[in-house]
Amino acid sequence: MQTLSDFFAHSGAELALSTLGRRVAPMRQDTFAAFEQEREPWPLPWNGHAQVACALRWPATYQDPAIWFLSLPLDEQGMLVPAARDEFLDRLLQTLGTQPADPTQNGLAQGKLEPTNLMQDNPLAFEPELHQRALLHARLSRHFGQPSSSHSDMVRRYLIGDDALNWQMLGLQGLADQVVDSDPAVIEALTLRLNALPREVILPLCYLMEHGDTPAELLPTLWHALATTREAQDIETFCALLRALLGSDDPRVGEWLDRILDDDDLMAADCLAAIAARGWQHLEHETRLMRFLERLASCRNANFRRVVRDLALIPRLRLPILMMLRQAPAHSPVGRLVREWNA
């Protein structure tokens, strides 16, 4: 048993893999296997790591799935650094006492595999950000055929416009349930009354939608809401709305991003960080990517090296970024920082 994929295949468990960090999204098992076999880079790197949630459910033993949150280190090309994975796998097999070829005949079959036993003092374990965790749980509930949280119905009623409810009564997990459900009635209500919601509701909604769950119908509403929050000089809400907008793959978002990059007043470090974190897919565009790098290099408070290194780990952006860094004129902001980088 050489990889975690081997273990999953022999475990007898129903498996659901999800990426975390850059985007909370389902991951195919064959994609994860290719990554573990060092045939493919990690598709969505985050701070130099492959963050993944492994949800395993043994039908005869567990009512709820066990979830392992693992952060696997990457090399400079976004490929797995296998030593840390190998150490975790060795520890896993030792915990199970696995000598036979089929681990389902040992600790797994007897229900002795407790997630906390493996995650305690495990250097690969990490705790996902609260909104990402809520979104993940909402998706896993649907995947495993489990009901929504007890907060879901109340959140739905509030978002549709039930005047008997107030935002203090809402739960984050209920908001995540509604984001994942994409209820047409809720989406229609949000397009009409998003600006009327308190920021205490708008912020978590945006933090949940930014992982690709923003409904296409809501995009124009978010775009217009950016102008309102900009006038109010509410940078936190502005960046939250921007991230929710950028998380969508809709082509309109790329056009709006061009306008943002052309606006000198919007080139603060927070806005640039939002673009890199949630709008990387819209940078798969030659002129837009170069424009972003120029803006990033010109921002005093932005960490040019850190952001560029992280973006360059994304497989589809790696070659374009490297070429632009090499070809940047020496007198340009990008060229100047590259020279300092290489000095």
LINFEN-V672694 format. One record per helix or strand of 3 or more residues. SS is the DSSP state (2 for helix, 1 for strand). FROM is the first residue (numbers start at 1). LEN is the number of residues. Records with the same first field share a line. If there is no record, write none. Layout:
SS: FROM-LEN + FROM-LEN
This chain:
2: 4-8 + 29-8 + 82-15 + 103-3 + 115-5 + 130-14 + 152-9 + 167-3 + 172-10 + 184-13 + 199-11 + 216-16 + 235-12 + 251-11 + 264-3 + 269-10 + 280-4 + 286-13 + 304-9 + 315-13 + 333-10
1: 14-6 + 25-3 + 49-9 + 66-9
